[in-house]
Amino acid sequence: MKLRSLFALIAPLCAFCAFAQEKTASGLDAAAMNKAVDPCVDFYQYACGNWIARNPLPADRARWGRFTELSDHNEKVLLDVLQGAAVVRENRSALDQKIGDAYAACMDTATINKRGIEPIKAELDRIRTMENMPDVVAEVGRLHRVGIGVLFTFAARPDAKDSSRTIAGLGQGGLSLPDREYYLKTDPKSVETRQRFVAHMTKMFQLAGESAESAGQSAQMVLDMETTLAKASMDRVSMRDPNKTYHILTKRQVAELAPNFAWEEYFQATGAPDFETLNVSQPDYFKRIAVDLPTASIEPWRAYFAYHLLRQSAAALPEAFENEAFDFWSRYLSGAKEQRPRAARCVATVDRQLGDLLGQKYIELTFGADAKAQITQLVDALEKAMNEDIRTLPWMTEETKKAALVKLKAITNNVGAPRKWRDYGKLTIARDDFFGNSLRASQVAYQQRIEKIGKATDKTEWSMTTPTVNAFYSPQNNSINFPAGILQPPFFDPRRDIALNYGGVGAVIGHEMTHGFDDQGRKFDGDGNLRDWWTAADGAEFDKRAACVANEYGSFTAVDDVKLNGRLTLGENTADNGGLRIALMALQDTLQGKAEKLDGFTPEQRLFLGFAQIWCENTAPQEVRARAFTDPHSPGRYRVNGTLQNSPEFQKAFSCKAPQPMVSQNACRVW
């Protein structure tokens, strides 16, 4: 998942002004609702119908929903920060210098266009003059150090079975298209996508100076290379099982898997600390590509590396490169009609490169101590409810319940911002060097990550920046994390009705807690170690209930003839169902039987409306199709209707009866 006292405001800045809506006693967004729809027939349309009708897709978006609405608001806050920091003045702080000059360099399109492909010319020349496999190995290491993910991944990761230590890890990678299936499926749309991909790469090679004939040949070689990688790759559903991706090998054993790749030279090229063992997530991948990838000719490698360099560098090259990249990746694959404004793209770039510096400024403006205290109280209430949910589960034995409660108690709650900000002291940011800034930021970030190999795991680190509208659970840290970016309307507003807050951010909190006990999270213990703490009987009972959820969501149509992948989305769907249930339990425990109606709705009804309205969205068909293959989250309408069809509490609240659509004939419940 992307993810109180009720009396204090979040911030000195008017954090809520962007979310003006029809005034109601509770704070419910009544204008979003289409009350002509029967809530027992389609609750998503009932709660969101007018919002959907009044919020068509902006031309520069493939998806527009309440998450992106809030992201757009946060973006404006950050833009004000960056534009102010970009002004060169006496006594400008070191923080403002870095974020301000990074933004100014990104906005300086005149300099970017004037420099042409000069920023990447030396690297392109090196790629084009490679002569043998040792050169290939050296180039893989060099590209990995600047954040270009060719061929496979190499990273520092917590040991899944001893999360206190960080080890080296190898995994499959190196694909450009969103998933292996894009290369392997033979339906007309997949064939068309590969043809368009080749046409796009051809144009990129031509922009870099190749003739039309040479560019077309290079593009086809890249597709052939990546198809080989795709055939060897593990599918996304299999990768959800952490036991299938845990294989501790020695470096010698890795060399035996793929003997035609100079592994020792590669590891030295990465700059990683010395190590003897590492986790290889997909050994069969390396075994297969060792046989299938070309070694007699270097030409395919030249084309493959050059395209990945061009693709990753497009935003820092003349606008012809950026426009071509947008045309394929965003317009064709996702359905956006226009590029986002340059200023918005530069905000995203600075957040990506200097997120913890920008995050410090964001926190000052939007998230005070009172807000953090309120959210912490809400988390405590949800934990209490989940404790009760586990204790009263009818299908779980006492032995496993006891272990589950130990894990629940061990969860660390992080609210607002990381406990320790990332250090950017070694990163040089120049006002006139956008490409160089990007390169140096990637190098510094890579070095900070790779040097963790062999050290104790830092369990305080976040994988999101503070302004991000999302939340996450970390199975190996056993932590739930809520960036300040999501702790605003429509998810949380301290001035509105408590039931809406429980339906919004409360369901998000419950969702992240439930991730600790979904089909992935349940395989890790309270210390974040991959360990089976379930009795065999309880494990079988869990699998039976999880299969119900997978089959239910697998029956939903994403777009045209494409169904959702119920196994891919299983964890998120389980978390939606469990998270909403414990949010309701927490609300009822807080209210202690007080059931005041506001705006004509009971507290339970308001909770369900608050939950549904965080998922209002419009999405381009192309984006829906792409997400059906790659996204572990279901579309908004199924996150609402799929969850509520399983909820007897919802059906009671709105007096829904079988055989109405919002009453499932085979209701699923795990937690």
Residue pairs with C-beta under 8 A, 6 or more apart in sequence:
1 470
1 471
1 472
1 473
1 508
1 511
1 512
1 515
1 572
1 575
1 633
2 67
2 469
2 470
2 471
2 486
2 633
3 470
3 471
3 472
3 482
3 486
3 508
3 511
3 512
4 374
4 375
4 377
4 378
4 494
4 498
4 501
5 373
5 374
5 377
5 494
6 374
6 494
6 495
6 498
6 501
7 494
8 368
8 370
8 371
8 374
8 494
9 368
9 370
9 371
9 494
9 495
10 16
10 366
10 367
10 368
10 370
10 371
10 487
10 488
10 494
11 365
11 366
11 367
11 368
11 371
12 365
12 368
13 77
13 365
13 366
15 366
15 488
16 488
16 489
16 493
16 495
18 72
18 73
18 76
19 69
19 73
19 489
19 490
21 29
21 30
21 31
21 32
22 29
22 30
22 31
24 30
24 598
24 599
25 497
25 598
25 599
26 496
26 497
26 499
26 500
26 598
26 599
26 601
26 606
27 493
27 495
27 496
27 497
27 500
28 496
28 497
28 500
28 598
28 599
28 601
28 606
28 609
28 610
29 51
29 490
29 613
30 599
31 50
31 51
32 47
32 48
32 49
32 50
32 51
32 613
32 616
33 46
33 47
33 48
33 49
33 50
33 609
34 45
34 46
34 48
34 49
34 50
34 53
35 46
36 49
37 45
37 46
37 49
38 46
38 660
39 46
39 47
39 654
39 656
39 662
40 651
40 654
40 655
40 656
40 657
40 660
40 661
40 662
40 663
41 660
41 661
41 662
42 641
42 661
42 662
43 608
43 612
43 640
43 641
43 644
43 650
43 654
43 662
44 612
44 615
44 636
44 637
44 640
44 641
45 52
46 612
47 608
47 609
47 612
47 613
47 616
47 640
48 612
48 613
48 615
48 616
48 617
48 636
48 640
51 613
51 616
52 616
52 617
52 618
55 64
55 69
55 616
55 618
56 64
56 618
57 63
57 64
57 335
57 618
57 619
57 620
58 64
59 336
59 337
59 338
60 336
60 337
60 338
60 339
60 340
60 341
61 68
61 336
61 340
62 330
62 334
62 335
62 336
62 619
62 620
62 622
62 623
63 334
63 617
63 618
63 619
63 620
63 623
64 617
64 618
64 619
65 615
65 616
65 617
65 618
65 619
65 636
66 490
66 613
66 614
66 615
66 616
66 617
67 469
67 470
67 614
67 617
68 469
68 617
69 490
70 469
70 485
70 486
70 488
70 489
70 490
70 491
71 469
71 485
73 488
74 362
74 366
74 467
74 469
74 485
74 488
75 344
75 347
75 348
77 362
77 365
77 366
77 467
78 347
78 350
78 351
78 358
78 361
78 362
78 467
79 343
79 344
79 347
81 99
81 358
81 361
81 362
81 365
82 99
82 100
82 103
82 346
82 347
82 350
82 358
83 103
84 96
84 100
85 92
85 95
85 96
85 97
85 99
85 100
85 103
85 361
86 100
86 101
86 103
86 104
86 107
87 100
88 100
92 100
95 357
95 360
95 361
97 429
98 354
98 357
98 424
98 427
98 429
99 350
99 354
99 357
99 358
99 361
101 429
101 430
101 431
102 349
102 350
102 353
102 354
102 429
102 437
103 346
103 347
103 350
104 431
105 111
105 429
105 430
105 431
105 432
105 433
105 434
105 437
106 342
106 345
106 346
106 349
106 350
106 434
106 437
107 342
107 343
107 346
108 431
108 432
108 434
109 319
109 342
111 432
111 434
112 316
112 317
112 318
112 319
112 434
112 435
113 318
113 319
115 318
115 435
116 317
116 318
117 124
117 207
117 208
117 209
117 317
117 318
119 313
119 316
119 317
119 435
119 436
119 439
120 309
120 310
120 313
120 317
120 435
123 142
123 309
124 208
124 306
124 309
126 139
127 139
127 302
127 305
127 306
127 309
128 302
128 306
130 136
130 139
130 298
130 301
130 302
130 305
131 298
132 298
133 260
133 261
133 262
133 295
133 298
134 262
134 265
135 298
136 298
136 301
137 261
137 262
137 265
137 266
137 269
138 265
138 269
139 301
139 305
140 150
140 151
140 266
140 269
141 265
141 266
141 268
141 269
141 270
142 269
143 149
143 150
143 305
143 308
143 309
144 150
144 154
144 270
144 446
145 269
145 270
145 271
145 443
145 446
145 447
146 439
146 442
146 443
146 446
147 312
147 442
147 443
147 445
147 446
148 308
148 309
148 312
149 173
149 174
149 308
150 173
150 174
150 304
150 305
150 308
151 173
151 174
151 229
151 289
152 170
152 171
152 172
152 173
152 174
152 285
152 286
153 169
153 170
153 171
153 172
153 173
154 168
154 169
154 170
154 266
154 270
154 272
155 168
155 169
155 171
155 449
155 450
156 166
156 167
156 168
156 169
156 272
156 449
156 450
156 451
156 452
156 453
157 166
157 167
157 168
157 169
157 279
158 164
158 165
158 166
158 167
158 457
158 476
158 528
159 165
159 166
159 167
159 279
160 242
160 246
160 279
160 476
160 524
160 529
160 530
161 246
161 529
161 530
161 531
162 529
163 457
163 459
163 476
163 477
163 524
163 527
163 528
163 529
164 456
164 457
164 527
165 454
165 455
165 456
165 457
166 452
166 453
166 454
166 455
166 456
166 457
167 275
167 277
167 278
167 279
167 453
167 454
168 272
168 275
168 278
168 279
168 453
169 278
169 279
169 280
169 281
170 254
170 278
170 279
170 280
170 281
170 286
171 245
171 280
171 281
171 282
171 285
172 229
172 232
172 233
172 234
172 281
172 282
172 285
173 229
174 226
174 229
175 183
175 226
175 229
175 230
175 233
176 197
176 222
176 226
176 307
176 308
176 311
177 183
177 193
177 197
177 226
178 333
178 626
178 629
178 630
179 236
179 629
179 630
180 230
180 231
180 233
180 235
181 190
181 230
181 235
181 629
182 190
182 193
182 194
182 230
182 629
183 194
183 223
183 226
183 227
183 230
183 231
184 190
184 227
184 230
184 231
189 625
193 332
193 333
194 223
196 328
196 332
197 223
197 328
198 216
198 219
198 220
198 223
199 219
200 219
200 324
200 327
200 328
200 332
201 215
201 218
201 219
201 222
201 223
201 307
202 212
202 215
202 216
202 218
202 219
203 215
203 324
204 215
204 307
204 310
204 311
204 314
204 321
204 324
204 325
205 214
205 215
205 218
205 219
205 303
205 306
205 307
205 310
206 212
206 215
207 310
207 320
207 321
207 324
208 306
208 310
210 218
217 303
218 302
218 303
218 306
218 307
219 303
219 307
221 299
221 300
221 303
221 304
222 300
222 303
222 304
222 307
224 300
225 293
225 294
225 300
225 301
225 303
225 304
226 304
228 289
228 292
228 293
229 289
231 288
231 292
232 284
232 285
232 288
232 289
232 292
233 282
233 285
234 244
234 245
234 281
234 282
234 284
234 285
236 565
236 568
236 630
236 632
237 565
237 567
237 568
238 244
239 245
239 281
240 519
240 520
240 567
240 568
240 570
240 571
240 632
241 520
241 523
242 475
242 520
242 523
242 524
242 530
243 523
243 530
245 279
245 281
245 282
246 279
246 281
246 530
247 279
247 280
247 281
247 283
248 277
248 278
248 279
249 257
249 277
249 278
249 279
249 280
249 283
250 276
250 277
251 263
251 264
251 267
251 275
251 276
251 277
251 278
254 263
254 278
254 280
254 286
255 261
255 263
255 264
257 280
257 283
257 286
257 287
257 290
258 286
258 287
258 289
258 290
259 290
260 290
260 295
261 290
270 450
271 447
271 450
272 450
272 451
272 453
273 450
273 451
273 453
273 454
274 454
275 453
275 454
280 286
294 300
294 301
310 317
310 321
311 325
313 321
313 435
313 438
314 321
314 322
314 324
314 325
315 322
315 325
315 345
315 349
315 438
316 434
316 435
316 438
317 435
322 339
323 339
326 336
326 339
330 336
330 339
331 337
332 622
333 622
333 626
334 620
334 622
334 623
334 626
335 620
335 621
335 622
335 623
336 620
339 345
349 438
350 358
351 358
351 465
351 467
352 465
353 437
353 438
353 441
354 424
354 427
354 429
354 441
355 422
355 465
355 466
355 467
356 418
356 421
356 422
356 424
356 465
356 466
357 421
357 424
358 465
358 466
358 467
359 417
359 421
359 465
359 466
359 467
360 417
360 421
360 466
362 466
362 467
362 484
362 485
363 416
363 417
363 466
363 484
366 484
366 488
367 416
367 417
367 484
367 487
370 494
371 416
371 484
371 487
371 494
372 415
372 416
374 494
375 415
375 416
375 482
375 487
375 492
375 505
376 413
376 415
378 501
378 502
378 505
378 506
378 509
378 586
379 413
379 415
379 480
379 509
381 506
381 586
381 589
381 590
382 506
382 509
382 510
382 513
382 582
382 583
382 586
383 408
383 411
383 413
383 513
384 586
384 589
385 510
385 582
385 583
385 585
385 586
385 589
386 408
386 510
386 513
386 514
386 582
386 671
387 405
387 408
388 585
388 589
389 578
389 581
389 582
389 585
389 671
390 396
390 401
390 404
390 405
390 408
390 671
391 401
391 405
393 401
393 671
395 538
395 541
395 545
396 404
396 538
396 541
397 535
397 537
397 538
399 535
399 538
400 533
400 534
400 535
400 538
403 525
403 533
403 534
404 517
406 526
407 478
407 516
407 517
407 525
407 526
407 533
408 513
408 516
409 526
410 478
410 526
410 527
411 478
411 479
411 480
411 513
411 516
411 526
412 459
412 477
412 478
412 479
412 480
413 479
413 480
414 460
414 462
414 479
414 480
414 481
414 482
415 482
415 487
416 466
416 482
416 483
416 484
416 487
417 466
417 483
417 484
418 460
418 461
418 462
418 466
419 460
420 460
420 461
422 448
423 448
424 444
426 444
426 447
427 440
427 441
427 444
428 440
429 437
429 440
430 436
430 437
452 458
457 476
459 474
459 476
459 477
459 479
459 528
462 481
462 483
463 472
463 474
464 470
464 472
464 481
464 483
465 483
465 485
466 483
466 484
466 485
467 483
467 484
467 485
468 483
468 485
468 486
469 483
469 485
469 486
470 483
470 485
470 486
471 480
471 481
471 482
471 483
471 486
471 508
471 509
471 511
471 512
472 480
472 481
472 512
473 479
473 480
473 481
473 512
473 513
473 515
473 516
473 521
474 481
474 528
475 515
475 516
475 520
475 521
475 523
475 524
475 528
476 524
476 528
476 529
477 528
478 516
478 524
478 526
478 527
478 528
480 509
480 512
480 513
480 515
480 516
481 512
482 505
482 508
482 509
482 512
486 492
486 505
486 508
487 505
489 496
490 504
490 610
490 613
490 614
491 504
491 505
491 508
491 614
492 501
492 504
492 505
493 500
493 501
494 501
497 598
497 603
497 606
498 587
498 590
498 591
498 603
499 587
499 603
499 604
499 606
499 607
499 610
500 606
500 607
500 609
500 610
501 610
502 583
502 584
502 586
502 587
502 590
502 607
502 610
503 580
503 583
503 606
503 607
503 608
503 609
503 610
503 611
503 612
503 614
504 610
504 611
504 613
504 614
506 583
506 586
506 587
506 607
507 576
507 579
507 580
507 583
507 610
507 611
507 614
508 579
508 614
509 579
509 583
510 578
510 579
510 580
510 581
510 582
510 583
510 586
511 575
511 576
511 578
511 579
511 580
512 575
512 579
513 578
513 579
513 582
514 574
514 575
514 577
514 578
514 579
514 582
514 671
515 521
515 571
515 575
516 522
516 524
517 578
517 671
518 546
518 570
518 571
518 574
518 575
518 578
518 670
519 542
519 546
519 570
519 571
519 574
520 571
521 571
522 534
522 542
523 530
523 531
523 532
524 530
524 531
525 531
525 533
532 539
534 542
542 670
545 668
545 669
545 670
546 570
546 574
546 670
548 666
548 668
549 566
549 570
549 573
549 574
549 577
549 668
549 670
550 566
550 567
550 570
550 573
551 566
552 566
552 573
552 642
552 645
552 646
552 664
552 666
552 668
553 564
553 566
553 569
553 570
553 573
553 634
553 638
553 642
554 563
554 564
554 565
554 566
554 567
555 563
555 566
556 563
556 564
556 634
556 638
556 642
557 563
557 564
558 564
558 624
558 625
558 627
558 628
558 635
559 621
559 624
559 625
559 628
560 621
560 625
562 624
562 625
562 628
562 629
563 628
564 628
564 634
564 635
564 638
565 628
565 629
566 573
568 631
568 632
569 631
569 632
569 633
569 634
571 632
572 632
572 633
572 634
572 639
573 634
573 639
573 642
573 643
574 670
574 671
576 634
576 639
576 642
576 643
577 643
577 646
577 647
577 668
577 669
577 670
577 671
578 670
578 671
580 611
580 643
580 647
581 647
581 649
581 669
581 671
582 671
583 607
583 611
584 604
584 607
584 649
587 603
587 604
587 607
588 603
588 604
591 603
594 603
595 602
595 603
596 603
598 606
599 606
601 609
602 653
604 649
604 652
604 653
605 653
605 654
608 644
608 650
608 653
608 654
611 640
611 643
612 640
612 644
615 636
615 637
615 639
615 640
616 636
617 635
617 636
619 627
619 635
624 635
627 633
627 635
633 639
634 642
641 661
641 662
644 650
644 662
645 661
645 662
645 663
645 664
645 667
646 664
646 667
646 668
646 669
647 667
648 667
650 656
650 662
651 657
651 662
651 663
654 662
656 662
656 663
657 663
658 665
659 665
